[in-house]
Amino acid sequence: MRARIAKPNLLDRIVGYINPGAGLERVRDRTMLASVTSQAGYKGGKLDRRATKNWRPGGNSADADLLPELDDLRARSRDLARNLPVATGAIATNKTHVVGDGLVLSAQCARKVLGLTQEQATAFNRAAEWEFEIWSRSSDFTRVQHFAEQQALMLGGALESGDIFALRRYRRDPGDTYGTKLQVIESDRVCNPFRMSDTDTLIAGVEHTNDGVPIAVHVADRHPGDLRRKPTSWRRVPMRYNDGRQIVIHLFDRLRPDQTRGIPYLAPVVEALKSLGDYTDAEVRAAVVSAMFTVFVKNSPDPDAGPLPTTEGSGTLGKEEIELGSGAVIDLAEGEDVTFANPLRPNPQFDAFVTAFLRQIGVALELPFELLIKHFTASYSASRAALEMAYHSFRRRRTWLVRNFCQVVYEWVMEEAILLGRIKAPGFFDDPLLRAAWLNATWTGPVRISLDPLKDANADEKDRKNGFKTSQQIMTERTGGDFEDKTEQLAAENEARGKAGINPDAVPAPLAPPTEPDDVEQEDKADA
C-alpha cells in the first residue's frame, strides 16, 4: 500500500519558510514514521484499508447485540425449521444423535466415598434406576410425554429458540408413585411483566442480583402468540429454594459473559438458509415452466373475440383465463401470438452451487456436509472422518444436556424417593459430599456410527486387553446397554444351550472371509 504523505503542520510550515530543506526533511521523516506505524498491529483492525474501511461493527455487550433482534431470530429460526428441509434436517439430526430414543440413566454411586461394598453399591444403583424409570412414565406436568420425549423437546426447543425452561412442579395424580413433575416452558413465555422495558436487574424476563446472579424468572400464563383472547398474567418463579436447591432449569448455551438469553442454533445461517430456500424455489418453478408443453392453434378472425385474457390483478383463474399446463391445447385468434422466455432449466450448475453453499452452512452448524444432506459419496476414510467430527460435536452437546438438565432432574427425583422411604441413602440431606456421592451417575445415549464394525470390534478388543477400555465403555460406545445386564443374559443363554446339548463355546465358522477391509484399503489408495 502506498504511504500517505504527512500533512505539514504549523511548525513544519514555519521551518520550511526559514529553511526549505529542513522543512522537507521534517515532512519526509514524519511520513516515514506514519508509514511504519500503520504497518503495526492487526490488518483487520485498520481503518485505512480498502477492504475494511467501511466495516464498523458496534462493540456492544452480549445482551445489546442479541435481545433487540431475539424475537425475530426465534420466529425466523422456527419458520426455517418448519419449511426448509436443510434446516429441519439439521435440528432433527442433532436430536437423533444427541438424544435418540432417550438418554438412559446408569446410576454409579461412589461406593468408596460412601463406605459401601460392591454388592451394596450395585443394589442401590439398580434400585435408583428402577425408581427413576417409574417416575419417567409420569414426569410430564401435562401428562402427555415420557421423560425421554421431554429430553428431545428440551434439546429441540433450545436449538430452535435459543433457550427453553423447565419448572419443578408437584402434583400427585391418581396412580402416580411420585408427585414431582416437569413443566416445560417455551422461551417466549419468559418475558418482562406487561412488556415493560428492561431494568438493571430485570432483563428479558430473567431477574438478577446486582452481581448478575439469576434469582427468578417471570413466566406468562400463555404464549404471546396464543390466539385465545384473554388478558395475560405473569408469575414470578424463584430460581432456587432458600437452601439453594434448584427450582428452574434455564437450558441455553452461554457464548459470552453476562449473556442473559440463548441464541438460536440457526442464527448464524438464517440469511444464508433463506436465500438458499428462495433460490431452490425459483429453480423448481423455472424447471416446472420449462417442462410445460403447450400447443397454440391459430383460428380465423372472430369480431367478437378479444385479446388473450389475463390473470393480472386477480387471485384466481376464471373460466376464460389461460394457464400453462402440460399437454394443453389453446386456441388463438387471427393476429394473436405468444412469446416465451426460455428458462433453460433444469440448471446444470444448480447442484454444484447448492453443494458449495451447504458446505459453508455445515461448517457453521458443526455438521459435516455428508451428514447434513444424508448422502455419503466420498471415500471410506473421508466419510469416517466426517462421522468422527460429528460424533465429537454430538457428544459435547449431550454432555451439556446431561449436566444442565438430566442430572438436575435425577436429583429432584432422588430427593422425593428418599423422603418417601423408597430408597435408603444415609446422609443425603446432611452432607453435600455424601449427596454428590449418592447422585453420581452416567447417561447413555445413541452409539457412535460405525462404517466398518469389524475393524472397530478388533480395535476395541485390543484396547480392552491392554486395559485402555472397559467392557462397559465399549458397550456404551458401540452397542449400548449395561455390562451386568448383558452378562446375566449371556449366562442364561449359555445355560439354556448347555441344557439343549449345544456347546456354549462353539462358534460357527464364517461362510467366507470378510472382504470389506480390502475394499476399503483399495478405495483409499485410489483416492490418494
C-alpha positions as CSV (number, residue, x, y, z in Angstrom):
1,M,0.0,0.0,0.0
2,R,1.4,3.4,-0.9
3,A,2.4,5.5,2.1
4,R,0.3,8.6,2.7
5,I,2.3,11.8,2.7
6,A,2.1,13.5,6.1
7,K,0.3,16.9,6.1
8,P,2.6,19.8,7.1
9,N,1.6,21.3,10.5
10,L,2.2,24.8,11.6
11,L,5.7,24.2,12.9
12,D,6.6,22.4,9.6
13,R,5.5,25.5,7.6
14,I,7.5,27.9,9.8
15,V,10.6,25.8,9.5
16,G,10.0,25.4,5.7
17,Y,9.7,29.2,5.4
18,I,13.0,29.8,7.1
19,N,14.9,26.7,5.8
20,P,13.0,24.9,2.9
21,G,15.4,21.9,3.0
22,A,14.9,21.3,6.7
23,G,11.1,21.6,6.2
24,L,11.2,18.9,3.5
25,E,13.2,16.6,5.8
26,R,10.7,17.1,8.6
27,V,7.8,16.2,6.3
28,R,9.7,13.2,4.9
29,D,10.6,11.9,8.3
30,R,7.0,12.2,9.6
31,T,5.7,10.4,6.5
32,M,8.1,7.5,7.1
33,L,7.1,7.4,10.8
34,A,3.4,7.2,9.9
35,S,4.1,4.5,7.3
36,V,6.0,2.4,9.9
37,T,3.3,2.9,12.5
38,S,0.5,2.0,10.1
39,Q,2.1,-1.4,9.4
40,A,2.0,-2.5,13.0
41,G,-0.9,-4.3,14.7
42,Y,-3.6,-6.3,13.0
43,K,-4.7,-5.5,9.5
44,G,-8.2,-6.5,10.3
45,G,-8.4,-3.6,12.7
46,K,-7.1,-0.9,10.4
47,L,-9.4,1.9,9.2
48,D,-7.4,2.9,6.1
49,R,-7.6,-0.4,4.2
50,R,-9.9,-0.6,1.2
51,A,-11.5,-3.9,2.2
52,T,-12.4,-2.9,5.8
53,K,-12.5,0.9,5.9
54,N,-16.3,0.9,5.8
55,W,-16.7,-2.0,8.1
56,R,-17.6,-0.6,11.5
57,P,-19.5,-3.2,13.6
58,G,-20.6,-2.0,17.0
59,G,-18.8,-3.2,20.1
60,N,-21.9,-3.9,22.2
61,S,-22.5,-6.2,25.1
62,A,-23.9,-9.7,24.7
63,D,-27.4,-8.6,25.5
64,A,-27.3,-5.4,23.4
65,D,-26.2,-7.5,20.4
66,L,-28.9,-10.2,20.9
67,L,-32.0,-9.0,22.7
68,P,-33.3,-6.3,20.2
69,E,-33.4,-8.9,17.4
70,L,-34.1,-12.0,19.5
71,D,-37.9,-12.2,18.8
72,D,-37.3,-12.0,15.0
73,L,-34.4,-14.5,15.2
74,R,-36.7,-17.0,17.0
75,A,-39.5,-16.6,14.6
76,R,-37.3,-16.9,11.5
77,S,-35.5,-19.9,13.0
78,R,-38.8,-21.7,13.7
79,D,-40.0,-20.9,10.2
80,L,-36.9,-22.3,8.6
81,A,-37.2,-25.4,10.8
82,R,-40.8,-25.9,9.6
83,N,-40.4,-25.2,5.9
84,L,-36.8,-25.6,4.8
85,P,-35.7,-29.2,4.5
86,V,-32.0,-28.5,5.3
87,A,-32.9,-26.6,8.5
88,T,-35.4,-29.3,9.5
89,G,-32.8,-32.0,8.9
90,A,-30.0,-30.1,10.8
91,I,-32.1,-29.9,14.0
92,A,-33.5,-33.4,13.6
93,T,-30.0,-34.8,13.2
94,N,-28.9,-33.3,16.4
95,K,-31.9,-34.6,18.3
96,T,-31.4,-38.1,16.8
97,H,-27.7,-38.4,17.6
98,V,-27.7,-36.5,20.9
99,V,-30.9,-37.9,22.5
100,G,-32.1,-40.6,20.2
101,D,-34.8,-42.6,21.9
102,G,-33.8,-41.1,25.2
103,L,-30.7,-40.9,27.4
104,V,-30.7,-43.8,29.8
105,L,-29.7,-43.4,33.4
106,S,-26.8,-45.5,34.7
107,A,-26.5,-44.9,38.5
108,Q,-23.0,-45.2,39.7
109,C,-22.8,-44.2,43.4
110,A,-19.3,-43.5,44.7
111,R,-19.1,-46.6,46.9
112,K,-15.6,-45.8,48.3
113,V,-16.8,-42.4,49.5
114,L,-20.0,-43.9,51.0
115,G,-18.2,-46.9,52.5
116,L,-20.3,-49.5,50.7
117,T,-19.4,-52.9,49.4
118,Q,-19.6,-53.7,45.8
119,E,-22.9,-55.7,46.4
120,Q,-24.4,-52.8,48.4
121,A,-23.5,-50.3,45.7
122,T,-24.9,-52.5,42.9
123,A,-28.1,-52.9,44.8
124,F,-28.5,-49.2,45.4
125,N,-27.7,-48.4,41.7
126,R,-30.3,-50.9,40.5
127,A,-32.9,-49.5,42.9
128,A,-32.2,-45.9,41.8
129,E,-32.5,-46.8,38.1
130,W,-35.9,-48.6,38.6
131,E,-37.3,-45.7,40.7
132,F,-36.3,-43.2,38.1
133,E,-37.9,-45.3,35.4
134,I,-41.1,-45.4,37.4
135,W,-41.0,-41.6,37.7
136,S,-40.2,-41.2,34.0
137,R,-43.6,-42.6,33.0
138,S,-45.4,-39.7,34.8
139,S,-42.8,-37.0,34.6
140,D,-44.8,-34.6,32.4
141,F,-46.8,-31.9,34.2
142,T,-49.3,-32.0,31.3
143,R,-49.4,-35.9,31.4
144,V,-48.5,-36.2,27.7
145,Q,-44.8,-37.1,27.4
146,H,-42.4,-39.6,28.8
147,F,-39.2,-38.2,30.2
148,A,-37.3,-39.5,27.2
149,E,-39.6,-37.4,24.9
150,Q,-39.1,-34.4,27.2
151,Q,-35.4,-34.7,26.7
152,A,-35.9,-34.3,22.9
153,L,-38.3,-31.5,23.5
154,M,-35.9,-29.6,25.6
155,L,-33.0,-30.0,23.2
156,G,-35.1,-29.2,20.2
157,G,-36.6,-26.1,21.9
158,A,-33.1,-24.9,22.9
159,L,-31.9,-25.3,19.3
160,E,-34.8,-23.6,17.6
161,S,-35.4,-20.8,20.1
162,G,-32.0,-20.4,21.7
163,D,-33.2,-21.4,25.2
164,I,-36.0,-23.2,27.0
165,F,-37.1,-23.5,30.6
166,A,-38.3,-26.4,32.8
167,L,-40.0,-25.8,36.2
168,R,-40.1,-28.2,39.1
169,R,-43.7,-28.8,40.0
170,Y,-45.5,-31.1,42.3
171,R,-48.9,-32.8,41.7
172,R,-49.6,-36.4,42.7
173,D,-52.2,-37.7,40.3
174,P,-54.2,-40.9,40.9
175,G,-51.9,-43.9,40.1
176,D,-48.7,-41.9,40.3
177,T,-45.9,-43.1,42.6
178,Y,-44.2,-39.7,42.6
179,G,-45.6,-36.2,42.7
180,T,-42.6,-34.4,41.2
181,K,-43.4,-33.2,37.7
182,L,-41.5,-31.3,35.0
183,Q,-43.2,-28.4,33.3
184,V,-41.5,-27.3,30.0
185,I,-41.9,-23.6,29.3
186,E,-41.2,-22.2,25.8
187,S,-38.8,-19.3,25.7
188,D,-41.3,-16.7,24.6
189,R,-43.4,-17.1,27.8
190,V,-40.5,-15.9,29.9
191,C,-40.6,-12.1,29.5
192,N,-41.0,-8.9,31.4
193,P,-44.4,-8.4,33.0
194,F,-46.7,-6.2,31.0
195,R,-44.0,-5.9,28.3
196,M,-42.1,-3.3,30.5
197,S,-38.6,-2.2,29.5
198,D,-35.5,-3.9,30.8
199,T,-34.0,-2.6,34.0
200,D,-30.7,-3.1,35.7
201,T,-32.0,-6.3,37.5
202,L,-34.8,-7.5,35.1
203,I,-33.7,-8.4,31.6
204,A,-35.8,-10.3,29.1
205,G,-37.9,-11.9,31.9
206,V,-34.9,-13.0,34.0
207,E,-34.4,-11.3,37.3
208,H,-30.8,-10.9,38.6
209,T,-28.9,-9.6,41.6
210,N,-26.5,-6.7,41.2
211,D,-23.8,-9.3,40.8
212,G,-25.6,-10.9,37.8
213,V,-26.8,-14.0,39.6
214,P,-30.3,-15.1,38.2
215,I,-32.7,-15.3,41.1
216,A,-36.1,-15.6,39.4
217,V,-38.0,-15.8,36.1
218,H,-41.2,-14.1,35.2
219,V,-43.5,-16.6,33.4
220,A,-46.6,-15.6,31.4
221,D,-49.6,-17.8,31.7
222,R,-49.8,-18.2,28.0
223,H,-47.7,-17.8,24.8
224,P,-47.7,-14.2,23.5
225,G,-48.8,-15.6,20.1
226,D,-51.7,-17.5,21.5
227,L,-54.9,-16.9,19.6
228,R,-57.1,-17.0,22.8
229,R,-58.3,-13.5,23.6
230,K,-57.8,-13.1,27.3
231,P,-55.6,-10.9,29.5
232,T,-52.1,-12.2,30.1
233,S,-50.8,-12.6,33.7
234,W,-47.3,-13.3,34.9
235,R,-46.0,-15.4,37.8
236,R,-42.6,-14.8,39.5
237,V,-40.8,-18.2,39.9
238,P,-37.7,-18.2,42.1
239,M,-34.7,-20.0,40.6
240,R,-33.9,-21.8,43.9
241,Y,-35.3,-22.6,47.3
242,N,-33.8,-20.8,50.3
243,D,-31.5,-23.7,50.9
244,G,-30.1,-23.5,47.4
245,R,-31.9,-26.4,45.7
246,Q,-32.8,-25.6,42.1
247,I,-36.4,-25.0,41.0
248,V,-35.9,-23.6,37.5
249,I,-33.8,-25.1,34.7
250,H,-32.8,-22.5,32.1
251,L,-31.3,-24.5,29.3
252,F,-29.1,-22.4,27.0
253,D,-25.6,-22.3,25.7
254,R,-23.9,-19.2,27.0
255,L,-21.4,-17.9,24.5
256,R,-20.4,-14.6,26.1
257,P,-20.1,-13.4,29.7
258,D,-23.3,-11.7,31.0
259,Q,-25.4,-13.2,28.3
260,T,-29.0,-13.5,29.6
261,R,-30.8,-15.5,27.0
262,G,-29.8,-18.1,24.4
263,I,-29.0,-17.7,20.7
264,P,-30.9,-19.9,18.2
265,Y,-28.8,-22.7,16.7
266,L,-29.6,-21.4,13.1
267,A,-28.9,-17.7,13.9
268,P,-25.6,-17.5,12.1
269,V,-27.1,-19.0,8.9
270,V,-30.6,-17.6,8.9
271,E,-30.0,-15.3,5.9
272,A,-28.0,-18.0,4.1
273,L,-30.7,-20.6,4.6
274,K,-33.5,-18.2,3.5
275,S,-31.5,-17.3,0.3
276,L,-31.0,-20.9,-0.4
277,G,-34.7,-21.7,0.0
278,D,-35.7,-18.8,-2.3
279,Y,-33.1,-19.9,-4.9
280,T,-34.3,-23.5,-4.7
281,D,-38.0,-22.4,-5.1
282,A,-37.1,-20.2,-8.1
283,E,-35.2,-23.1,-9.8
284,V,-38.1,-25.5,-9.2
285,R,-40.6,-23.1,-10.6
286,A,-38.4,-22.4,-13.6
287,A,-38.0,-26.1,-14.2
288,V,-41.8,-26.7,-14.0
289,V,-42.4,-23.9,-16.5
290,S,-39.8,-25.3,-18.8
291,A,-41.4,-28.8,-18.6
292,M,-44.8,-27.5,-19.7
293,F,-45.7,-28.4,-23.3
294,T,-48.5,-26.3,-24.6
295,V,-49.9,-26.1,-28.2
296,F,-51.4,-22.9,-29.5
297,V,-53.8,-23.1,-32.6
298,K,-54.4,-20.0,-34.7
299,N,-58.0,-19.6,-35.9
300,S,-59.8,-17.3,-38.4
301,P,-60.7,-13.8,-37.3
302,D,-63.7,-13.5,-35.0
303,P,-65.0,-10.0,-34.4
304,D,-66.4,-11.0,-31.0
305,A,-63.1,-12.5,-29.8
306,G,-61.0,-10.2,-27.7
307,P,-57.3,-10.5,-26.9
308,L,-55.9,-13.2,-24.7
309,P,-57.4,-12.9,-21.2
310,T,-55.1,-12.1,-18.4
311,T,-54.9,-13.0,-14.7
312,E,-53.3,-9.7,-13.7
313,G,-55.0,-8.3,-10.6
314,S,-56.9,-11.5,-10.0
315,G,-56.2,-14.1,-7.3
316,T,-57.8,-16.9,-9.2
317,L,-58.3,-18.1,-12.8
318,G,-61.6,-17.5,-14.4
319,K,-63.2,-19.8,-16.9
320,E,-61.8,-17.9,-19.9
321,E,-58.4,-17.3,-18.4
322,I,-55.3,-19.2,-19.7
323,E,-52.9,-21.1,-17.6
324,L,-49.8,-23.1,-18.7
325,G,-50.3,-26.8,-18.4
326,S,-48.6,-30.0,-19.5
327,G,-50.1,-31.0,-22.8
328,A,-52.6,-28.1,-23.0
329,V,-54.1,-27.0,-26.4
330,I,-55.2,-23.3,-26.6
331,D,-56.9,-21.5,-29.4
332,L,-55.6,-18.2,-30.7
333,A,-57.5,-15.7,-32.7
334,E,-56.0,-14.4,-36.0
335,G,-53.2,-12.0,-35.4
336,E,-52.5,-13.2,-31.8
337,D,-49.2,-14.7,-30.9
338,V,-47.4,-15.9,-27.8
339,T,-43.7,-15.3,-27.0
340,F,-41.9,-17.3,-24.3
341,A,-38.6,-16.7,-22.5
342,N,-36.7,-19.9,-22.4
343,P,-35.8,-20.6,-18.8
344,L,-33.1,-23.1,-19.8
345,R,-34.0,-25.4,-16.9
346,P,-33.0,-27.6,-15.3
347,N,-29.9,-25.6,-14.5
348,P,-26.8,-27.8,-14.8
349,Q,-25.0,-25.7,-12.3
350,F,-27.7,-26.0,-9.6
351,D,-26.2,-29.0,-7.8
352,A,-22.6,-27.6,-7.7
353,F,-23.8,-24.2,-6.4
354,V,-26.1,-25.7,-3.7
355,T,-23.3,-28.1,-2.6
356,A,-20.8,-25.2,-2.1
357,F,-23.5,-23.3,-0.2
358,L,-24.3,-26.2,2.0
359,R,-20.7,-26.8,2.9
360,Q,-20.5,-23.3,4.4
361,I,-23.7,-23.9,6.3
362,G,-22.5,-27.2,7.6
363,V,-19.3,-25.6,9.0
364,A,-21.4,-23.1,11.0
365,L,-23.7,-25.8,12.3
366,E,-20.9,-28.2,13.2
367,L,-22.4,-30.8,10.8
368,P,-20.2,-32.3,8.1
369,F,-21.7,-31.9,4.6
370,E,-22.3,-35.6,4.2
371,L,-24.3,-35.8,7.4
372,L,-26.1,-32.5,6.7
373,I,-27.6,-33.9,3.5
374,K,-27.5,-37.6,4.5
375,H,-25.5,-38.5,1.4
376,F,-22.2,-40.2,1.6
377,T,-20.3,-40.3,-1.7
378,A,-16.7,-39.8,-0.5
379,S,-14.2,-42.5,0.3
380,Y,-14.3,-44.6,3.4
381,S,-11.6,-42.5,5.1
382,A,-13.3,-39.2,4.3
383,S,-16.7,-40.5,5.4
384,R,-15.3,-41.9,8.7
385,A,-13.5,-38.6,9.4
386,A,-16.8,-36.7,8.9
387,L,-18.6,-39.0,11.3
388,E,-15.9,-38.7,13.9
389,M,-16.1,-34.9,13.7
390,A,-19.9,-35.1,14.0
391,Y,-19.6,-37.5,16.9
392,H,-17.5,-35.1,19.0
393,S,-20.0,-32.3,18.4
394,F,-22.9,-34.6,19.4
395,R,-21.0,-35.8,22.5
396,R,-20.3,-32.2,23.6
397,R,-23.9,-31.3,23.2
398,R,-25.1,-34.5,25.0
399,T,-22.7,-33.7,27.9
400,W,-24.2,-30.2,28.1
401,L,-27.7,-31.6,28.1
402,V,-26.9,-34.1,30.8
403,R,-25.1,-31.6,33.1
404,N,-27.7,-28.9,32.9
405,F,-30.9,-30.9,32.6
406,C,-30.9,-34.7,33.1
407,Q,-28.7,-34.8,36.2
408,V,-30.7,-31.9,37.8
409,V,-33.9,-33.8,37.2
410,Y,-32.4,-37.0,38.6
411,E,-31.5,-35.1,41.8
412,W,-35.1,-33.9,42.1
413,V,-36.5,-37.5,41.8
414,M,-34.0,-38.9,44.2
415,E,-35.0,-36.3,46.8
416,E,-38.6,-37.4,46.7
417,A,-37.7,-41.1,46.6
418,I,-35.6,-40.8,49.8
419,L,-38.2,-38.7,51.5
420,L,-40.9,-41.3,50.7
421,G,-38.6,-44.1,52.1
422,R,-38.5,-45.9,48.8
423,I,-34.6,-45.6,48.7
424,K,-32.2,-45.5,51.6
425,A,-29.4,-43.0,51.4
426,P,-27.9,-42.1,54.8
427,G,-26.5,-38.6,55.0
428,F,-28.1,-37.5,51.7
429,F,-29.7,-34.3,53.1
430,D,-26.9,-33.7,55.7
431,D,-23.6,-33.7,53.8
432,P,-23.1,-32.2,50.3
433,L,-20.2,-34.7,49.8
434,L,-22.4,-37.7,50.5
435,R,-25.3,-36.2,48.4
436,A,-23.0,-35.9,45.4
437,A,-21.7,-39.5,46.0
438,W,-25.2,-40.9,46.1
439,L,-26.2,-39.0,42.9
440,N,-23.1,-39.9,40.8
441,A,-24.4,-41.3,37.5
442,T,-23.7,-41.5,33.8
443,W,-26.2,-41.3,30.9
444,T,-26.1,-43.5,27.9
445,G,-27.3,-42.2,24.5
446,P,-27.1,-43.1,20.8
447,V,-24.0,-45.1,20.0
448,R,-21.3,-43.9,17.6
449,I,-22.0,-44.7,13.9
450,S,-19.6,-47.4,12.5
451,L,-18.8,-47.8,8.9
452,D,-16.7,-50.9,9.4
453,P,-17.9,-52.8,12.5
454,L,-15.2,-55.5,12.1
455,K,-12.4,-53.0,12.3
456,D,-13.9,-51.2,15.3
457,A,-14.5,-54.5,17.1
458,N,-10.9,-55.6,16.6
459,A,-9.6,-52.2,17.9
460,D,-11.9,-52.3,20.9
461,E,-10.8,-55.9,21.7
462,K,-7.1,-54.7,21.7
463,D,-7.9,-51.7,23.9
464,R,-9.7,-53.9,26.3
465,K,-6.9,-56.4,26.6
466,N,-4.3,-53.6,27.0
467,G,-6.5,-52.0,29.7
468,F,-7.3,-48.8,27.8
469,K,-11.1,-49.5,27.8
470,T,-13.5,-51.5,29.9
471,S,-16.2,-53.8,28.6
472,Q,-18.8,-51.3,29.9
473,Q,-17.2,-48.5,28.0
474,I,-17.1,-50.5,24.8
475,M,-20.8,-51.4,25.2
476,T,-21.7,-47.7,25.8
477,E,-19.8,-46.5,22.7
478,R,-20.7,-49.3,20.2
479,T,-23.9,-51.2,21.1
480,G,-25.5,-49.5,24.2
481,G,-26.8,-51.4,27.2
482,D,-25.4,-52.4,30.6
483,F,-22.5,-54.8,31.2
484,E,-24.1,-56.5,34.1
485,D,-27.4,-57.0,32.3
486,K,-25.7,-58.4,29.3
487,T,-23.5,-60.7,31.4
488,E,-26.6,-62.1,33.1
489,Q,-28.3,-62.6,29.8
490,L,-25.3,-64.3,28.3
491,A,-25.1,-66.6,31.3
492,A,-28.8,-67.5,30.9
493,E,-28.3,-68.2,27.2
494,N,-25.2,-70.4,27.8
495,E,-27.1,-72.3,30.4
496,A,-30.0,-72.9,28.0
497,R,-27.7,-74.0,25.3
498,G,-26.0,-76.4,27.7
499,K,-29.3,-77.9,28.7
500,A,-30.1,-78.4,25.0
501,G,-26.9,-80.2,24.4
502,I,-25.2,-77.3,22.5
503,N,-21.7,-76.4,23.4
504,P,-21.9,-72.8,24.5
505,D,-18.3,-72.1,23.5
506,A,-18.8,-73.4,19.9
507,V,-18.5,-70.6,17.4
508,P,-19.7,-71.4,13.8
509,A,-17.1,-70.8,11.2
510,P,-17.7,-67.9,8.8
511,L,-19.0,-68.8,5.4
512,A,-16.4,-66.6,3.7
513,P,-13.6,-64.3,4.8
514,P,-14.7,-60.7,5.1
515,T,-13.7,-58.5,2.1
516,E,-14.7,-55.1,3.3
517,P,-11.3,-54.1,4.8
518,D,-9.5,-54.9,1.5
519,D,-12.1,-52.9,-0.5
520,V,-11.7,-50.0,1.9
521,E,-7.9,-50.0,1.5
522,Q,-8.2,-50.2,-2.2
523,E,-10.6,-47.3,-2.2
524,D,-8.4,-45.2,0.0
525,K,-5.4,-45.9,-2.3
526,A,-7.4,-44.9,-5.3
527,D,-8.4,-41.7,-3.6
528,A,-4.7,-41.0,-2.8
